[in-house]
């Protein structure tokens, strides 16, 4: 690994973009060489109160500041065109989730990136949460025995009453609970338990929104033969913020985990250090490595740090690449096209 | 600042370890009277400062305080703004402009409407910040608030973006308008202290996670200890129990022996917990060593 700083530019300064920008800017191995957005208000704030070089046109920015990498955090419908532009110029790309709006676009981006051996990453930050990594480790070790069922859930209070439409409520622009919330849960599920083969009994339910689903319920069948339930609802105001939970049941034990804590039950004493027969509880404080800068959660910094290190080491086979995000898009597509 | 500050996470279903415990708390503190009862217990234990987020429900607590001035004569609140999830959920749904439209005051005061609309129109961000501060401060009218805090998600966002002049502007504004000192909550204490130094916020009040195991102490325990030793600041230690990972005795002994700690912030729901923590703090933090400011 080298110590040189990676020059990076960012496109899109919405909620995720601004937060990414702060993390990029605070990272010792990254140098933010340009920021780009079409929204007047955010760019104006940066122009007046920060030292960033600001652009309204991402192509002009890339040509002028010559970054090695870009972070794309624009609305989903713009992902494809922007990522293609960046990859064609040989730039490494970090993209906010979800990946793209249709499979053929996603496939083209994967081909482009792999042909050039470029580093790609999609912002599925659950893959960088300490607790979920421990869940994956236990599953991979076979600690639960033969897994026969899972429940993958996510709930939060995004749309809790009827309201005027925004891009979030437009399915062709990447809005809706399927792309916003469900993408995270499906990605995490495939990260931990493996590839989803088919979906059954899927419901995309409108609750308060008129044009997009607010909840997604389905049965998922994995390649491995395991099946389980998916339950996602972004109109549940009993949650203060997005909360994702995995329950996994096997012949030798059962596990319930969210981003904060994991409870795991073993029928007999497992051959894994730190665990015993019966219930075990592990907390975020035991399982979370420190970061250089903290904003909203260690995982947001950890994923950017990982991206920077992949670029420095030219590792194009990371843990949340365009290829793995395309797998997530594929499942979202199965859910979307399931006959209602 | 008092040596012990009472926190509010337990009232608003914030539990850094467990979503399940969060829900149990949400059930227990469904009614404002349950919150008031615990606050009264804290006061009874000689803890007279309540440090809380500008959650909608705090408005009801403030009403209660105003209705009972004698009972709360020595009591004060340190507001921490904004209640970030309110804005974050709104931004997810409405975008940044939509959220500004939704939350910039428009219905109550004609004056604020004109000032708010104009500030957005002119893209005068210092004025927008001031109006948002005023909006959050409305509920505290008539309640003593000696220190006004920016929540860590905003402090650390501004810090990461390098827009340090907002720290100075906030500090100047709360002094001028509310005769209060500015406080800054952060998960990045060493970096924040440097930034505040750069814009001339001297001897700042910083509230940060400080605990033996280094939980949410960005840069690590050693860097924190060095910064505390070498720099001038007034620190409020929070998350001293690392969300429950460290037993109370061990946790408080560690924090009480660090330099430049002015106060310890903790939340609790029962009299026995409040008393236990208070007694431990008094035991480890002998009076002559206390940094009273």
Interface residues (C-beta under 8 A of the other chain):
Chain A: X14 X15 X18 X19 X21 X22 X23 X25 X26 X39 X40 X41 X42 X44 X45 X46 X48 X49 X50 X51 X156 X157 X158 X159 X163 X166 X167 X168 X180 X238 X240 X241 X243 X245 X258 X260 X261 X283 X284 X285 X286 X288 X290 X291 X292 X293 X294 X295 X296
Chain B: X12 X13 X14 X15 X16 X17 X18 X19 X22 X23 X26 X85 X88 X89 X91 X92 X93 X94 X95 X96 X97 X98 X100 X120 X123 X125 X153 X156 X157 X159 X160 X161 X162 X163 X165 X166 X187 X188 X191 X213 X214 X215 X216 X217 X218 X219 X220 X242 X243 X244 X245
